[in-house]
Amino acid sequence: MAVSKSSEEKKPAVKKATAAKTAETAVKKTTPKKTASAKPAASAKTKSSPRKISAEERYKMTEVAAYFLAERNGFKGNPVEYWEQAEAQISQLLG
């Protein structure tokens, strides 16, 4: 008349796991979520006016653009022409 304890032992283990999952989801539901309002709002001035480019930055942009124009042409043209084309491109991009 031996009663199998293995079937009785499995049932509580399943119940414990289910109870643990239920407690875990309850904790997740009650924890407050972070909202986007925590970040400081950007001022209207920052959004409307772009950053000023210094003369040095503009020169370097032109230099790089001229190099890539010359590279695309196999460095066969006049360097002054590449520079002028690059200046025109940078002026168009920056306004």
N, CA, C and O of each residue as an XYZ file, in Angstrom:
380
protein
N       0.793     -1.175      0.000
C       0.000      0.000      0.000
C       0.852      1.264      0.000
O       0.556      2.228      0.706
N       1.833      1.246     -0.740
C       2.721      2.404     -0.813
C       2.105      3.460     -1.725
O       1.738      3.183     -2.867
N       2.003      4.650     -1.204
C       1.440      5.754     -1.968
C       2.607      6.513     -2.595
O       3.610      6.808     -1.945
N       2.444      6.805     -3.835
C       3.510      7.498     -4.548
C       3.531      8.968     -4.126
O       2.562      9.696     -4.341
N       4.637      9.397     -3.527
C       4.777     10.772     -3.082
C       5.295     11.677     -4.207
O       5.247     12.902     -4.105
N       5.780     11.064     -5.259
C       6.354     11.870     -6.337
C       5.284     12.730     -7.011
O       5.572     13.863     -7.398
N       4.060     12.223     -7.159
C       3.011     13.018     -7.779
C       2.552     14.134     -6.843
O       2.176     15.209     -7.311
N       2.575     13.902     -5.537
C       2.180     14.921     -4.575
C       3.264     16.014     -4.476
O       2.945     17.186     -4.278
N       4.520     15.631     -4.612
C       5.606     16.601     -4.513
C       5.641     17.533     -5.720
O       6.030     18.691     -5.572
N       5.256     17.082     -6.883
C       5.289     17.898     -8.087
C       4.241     19.008     -8.045
O       4.504     20.118     -8.508
N       3.087     18.732     -7.509
C       2.012     19.722     -7.490
C       2.398     20.976     -6.712
O       2.224     22.072     -7.243
N       2.904     20.883     -5.506
C       3.266     22.108     -4.802
C       4.378     22.890     -5.514
O       4.394     24.120     -5.475
N       5.289     22.191     -6.148
C       6.371     22.878     -6.843
C       5.814     23.743     -7.971
O       6.292     24.857     -8.188
N       4.823     23.251     -8.681
C       4.213     24.010     -9.757
C       3.469     25.201     -9.177
O       3.528     26.297     -9.734
N       2.782     25.005     -8.083
C       2.045     26.086     -7.457
C       2.993     27.170     -6.962
O       2.687     28.356     -7.079
N       4.135     26.780     -6.414
C       5.096     27.750     -5.924
C       5.642     28.578     -7.085
O       5.783     29.795     -6.964
N       5.946     27.939     -8.193
C       6.472     28.646     -9.348
C       5.429     29.617     -9.886
O       5.766     30.742    -10.257
N       4.180     29.200     -9.931
C       3.112     30.063    -10.412
C       2.929     31.242     -9.473
O       2.728     32.371     -9.919
N       2.999     30.986     -8.180
C       2.862     32.068     -7.210
C       4.017     33.050     -7.327
O       3.822     34.257     -7.187
N       5.206     32.548     -7.581
C       6.367     33.422     -7.730
C       6.222     34.302     -8.975
O       6.554     35.487     -8.940
N       5.725     33.722    -10.077
C       5.524     34.488    -11.297
C       4.451     35.552    -11.099
O       4.586     36.678    -11.577
N       3.379     35.187    -10.386
C       2.310     36.134    -10.131
C       2.814     37.296     -9.292
O       2.477     38.448     -9.564
N       3.611     37.010     -8.284
C       4.167     38.063     -7.441
C       5.113     38.950     -8.252
O       5.148     40.166     -8.060
N       5.869     38.345     -9.145
C       6.810     39.104     -9.967
C       6.075     40.048    -10.914
O       6.481     41.199    -11.068
N       5.010     39.585    -11.545
C       4.251     40.448    -12.448
C       3.532     41.538    -11.680
O       3.360     42.641    -12.198
N       3.107     41.256    -10.459
C       2.453     42.276     -9.646
C       3.433     43.392     -9.303
O       3.059     44.564     -9.283
N       4.669     43.037     -9.036
C       5.685     44.038     -8.736
C       5.957     44.881     -9.975
O       6.106     46.098     -9.875
N       6.023     44.253    -11.130
C       6.272     44.983    -12.371
C       5.148     45.964    -12.663
O       5.401     47.075    -13.128
N       3.922     45.571    -12.400
C       2.781     46.422    -12.696
C       2.724     47.626    -11.764
O       2.270     48.700    -12.159
N       3.177     47.451    -10.542
C       3.069     48.545     -9.578
C       4.240     49.508     -9.617
O       4.144     50.602     -9.062
N       5.350     49.138    -10.258
C       6.488     50.046    -10.315
C       6.194     51.149    -11.321
O       5.725     50.866    -12.424
N       6.458     52.389    -10.966
C       6.179     53.497    -11.888
C       7.130     53.485    -13.069
O       8.307     53.149    -12.935
N       6.611     53.851    -14.212
C       7.431     53.905    -15.414
C       8.032     55.293    -15.542
O       7.443     56.285    -15.111
N       9.206     55.345    -16.137
C       9.861     56.628    -16.363
C       9.153     57.338    -17.517
O       8.770     56.716    -18.508
N       8.993     58.607    -17.371
C       8.325     59.369    -18.412
C       9.329     60.227    -19.160
O      10.436     60.476    -18.683
N       8.930     60.668    -20.323
C       9.802     61.489    -21.160
C       9.945     62.902    -20.601
O      10.852     63.630    -21.007
N       9.083     63.299    -19.693
C       9.133     64.655    -19.169
C      10.304     64.875    -18.217
O      10.523     65.998    -17.763
N      11.051     63.835    -17.911
C      12.190     63.967    -17.016
C      13.318     64.774    -17.660
O      14.108     65.399    -16.953
N      13.402     64.768    -18.985
C      14.445     65.511    -19.683
C      14.052     66.980    -19.759
O      12.874     67.297    -19.921
N      15.014     67.868    -19.645
C      14.682     69.289    -19.779
C      14.320     69.601    -21.220
O      14.939     69.085    -22.151
N      13.334     70.431    -21.396
C      12.888     70.792    -22.737
C      13.900     71.716    -23.391
O      14.461     72.605    -22.750
N      14.125     71.488    -24.687
C      15.057     72.336    -25.423
C      14.405     73.685    -25.674
O      13.202     73.771    -25.924
N      15.194     74.714    -25.605
C      14.639     76.051    -25.805
C      14.315     76.262    -27.279
O      14.864     75.589    -28.151
N      13.429     77.189    -27.539
C      13.023     77.479    -28.913
C      14.185     78.045    -29.710
O      14.269     77.834    -30.920
N      15.078     78.760    -29.047
C      16.225     79.343    -29.736
C      17.144     78.260    -30.292
O      17.681     78.411    -31.389
N      17.330     77.178    -29.554
C      18.195     76.089    -29.990
C      17.624     75.410    -31.226
O      18.375     75.038    -32.128
N      16.330     75.248    -31.281
C      15.705     74.556    -32.396
C      15.713     75.391    -33.670
O      15.889     74.843    -34.758
N      15.530     76.691    -33.562
C      15.357     77.508    -34.752
C      16.677     77.979    -35.361
O      16.761     78.117    -36.581
N      17.691     78.226    -34.567
C      18.932     78.760    -35.120
C      20.021     77.690    -35.130
O      20.341     77.117    -34.088
N      20.596     77.418    -36.319
C      21.674     76.430    -36.394
C      22.962     76.978    -35.790
O      23.112     78.187    -35.608
N      23.865     76.095    -35.491
C      25.146     76.472    -34.897
C      25.984     77.216    -35.930
O      26.010     76.849    -37.105
N      26.661     78.256    -35.485
C      27.539     79.030    -36.369
C      28.810     78.240    -36.657
O      29.400     77.637    -35.760
N      29.214     78.253    -37.903
C      30.432     77.586    -38.333
C      31.555     78.625    -38.360
O      31.410     79.698    -38.946
N      32.667     78.292    -37.723
C      33.794     79.220    -37.717
C      34.486     79.204    -39.084
O      34.263     78.308    -39.898
N      35.313     80.193    -39.312
C      36.051     80.290    -40.574
C      36.988     79.084    -40.740
O      37.163     78.560    -41.840
N      37.577     78.666    -39.631
C      38.477     77.514    -39.683
C      37.730     76.235    -40.048
O      38.222     75.433    -40.843
N      36.549     76.041    -39.474
C      35.751     74.853    -39.798
C      35.315     74.871    -41.257
O      35.329     73.840    -41.929
N      34.929     76.048    -41.743
C      34.516     76.176    -43.135
C      35.688     75.871    -44.079
O      35.512     75.221    -45.110
N      36.863     76.341    -43.721
C      38.064     76.085    -44.517
C      38.348     74.576    -44.584
O      38.630     74.033    -45.653
N      38.270     73.917    -43.433
C      38.542     72.471    -43.411
C      37.504     71.695    -44.215
O      37.840     70.722    -44.891
N      36.245     72.121    -44.143
C      35.197     71.468    -44.939
C      35.484     71.626    -46.431
O      35.334     70.680    -47.204
N      35.895     72.820    -46.822
C      36.221     73.086    -48.218
C      37.418     72.260    -48.652
O      37.442     71.724    -49.760
N      38.404     72.157    -47.786
C      39.607     71.379    -48.076
C      39.270     69.907    -48.332
O      39.760     69.304    -49.287
N      38.441     69.349    -47.479
C      38.060     67.939    -47.625
C      37.225     67.739    -48.886
O      37.434     66.779    -49.628
N      36.285     68.642    -49.125
C      35.446     68.533    -50.316
C      36.282     68.632    -51.587
O      36.047     67.894    -52.544
N      37.263     69.547    -51.601
C      38.139     69.705    -52.772
C      38.953     68.440    -53.008
O      39.156     68.027    -54.150
N      39.414     67.831    -51.930
C      40.178     66.588    -52.066
C      39.329     65.499    -52.720
O      39.783     64.812    -53.636
N      38.098     65.350    -52.243
C      37.249     64.290    -52.797
C      36.834     64.577    -54.237
O      36.672     63.650    -55.031
N      36.664     65.834    -54.575
C      36.396     66.175    -55.975
C      37.586     65.805    -56.852
O      37.416     65.233    -57.929
N      38.793     66.135    -56.388
C      40.001     65.808    -57.145
C      40.183     64.293    -57.254
O      40.555     63.777    -58.308
N      39.916     63.587    -56.152
C      40.056     62.128    -56.163
C      39.094     61.494    -57.162
O      39.454     60.565    -57.884
N      37.880     62.002    -57.194
C      36.882     61.462    -58.117
C      37.331     61.656    -59.567
O      36.993     60.850    -60.434
N      38.090     62.722    -59.830
C      38.556     63.026    -61.175
C      39.947     62.441    -61.444
O      40.523     62.684    -62.504
N      40.484     61.682    -60.503
C      41.798     61.071    -60.697
C      42.943     62.049    -60.543
O      44.038     61.782    -61.038
N      42.735     63.163    -59.879
C      43.749     64.195    -59.642
C      44.347     64.723    -60.955
O      45.522     65.086    -61.005
N      43.532     64.761    -62.013
C      44.019     65.188    -63.324
C      43.724     66.651    -63.627
O      44.270     67.195    -64.586
N      42.884     67.296    -62.843
C      42.478     68.674    -63.131
C      43.299     69.698    -62.382
O      44.306     69.383    -61.749
N      42.840     70.929    -62.472
C      43.490     72.062    -61.824
C      43.023     72.125    -60.358
O      41.820     72.133    -60.100
N      43.951     72.168    -59.405
C      43.570     72.203    -57.988
C      42.723     73.422    -57.619
O      41.879     73.344    -56.726
N      42.944     74.535    -58.293
C      42.165     75.746    -58.005
C      40.698     75.529    -58.375
O      39.795     75.982    -57.672
N      40.478     74.838    -59.475
C      39.102     74.546    -59.893
C      38.403     73.626    -58.887
O      37.227     73.813    -58.576
N      39.130     72.647    -58.392
C      38.547     71.768    -57.365
C      38.185     72.578    -56.128
O      37.135     72.363    -55.522
N      39.049     73.501    -55.760
C      38.802     74.333    -54.576
C      37.562     75.212    -54.783
O      36.737     75.352    -53.880
N      37.440     75.793    -55.957
C      36.296     76.660    -56.246
C      34.987     75.863    -56.242
O      33.973     76.332    -55.723
N      35.014     74.674    -56.813
C      33.827     73.807    -56.795
C      33.462     73.430    -55.359
O      32.289     73.421    -54.984
N      34.470     73.125    -54.578
C      34.236     72.749    -53.181
C      33.661     73.917    -52.393
O      32.749     73.731    -51.587
N      34.188     75.128    -52.617
C      33.655     76.316    -51.947
C      32.192     76.523    -52.291
O      31.387     76.868    -51.426
N      31.846     76.312    -53.564
C      30.457     76.474    -53.989
C      29.559     75.442    -53.304
O      28.457     75.773    -52.867
N      30.021     74.210    -53.211
C      29.234     73.154    -52.551
C      29.031     73.462    -51.068
O      27.922     73.327    -50.552
N      30.079     73.867    -50.395
C      29.998     74.163    -48.955
C      29.092     75.369    -48.715
O      28.293     75.367    -47.779
N      29.213     76.397    -49.555
C      28.358     77.575    -49.410
C      26.886     77.211    -49.596
O      26.018     77.724    -48.891
N      26.615     76.324    -50.548
C      25.245     75.884    -50.783
C      24.708     75.099    -49.594
O      23.555     75.274    -49.200
N      25.542     74.233    -49.022
C      25.108     73.418    -47.889
C      24.886     74.253    -46.628
O      23.911     74.052    -45.904
N      25.792     75.185    -46.377
C      25.710     75.962    -45.147
C      24.824     77.202    -45.279
O      24.331     77.733    -44.284
N      24.633     77.640    -46.483
C      23.764     78.793    -46.700
C      24.415     80.108    -46.620
O      23.757     81.134    -46.789
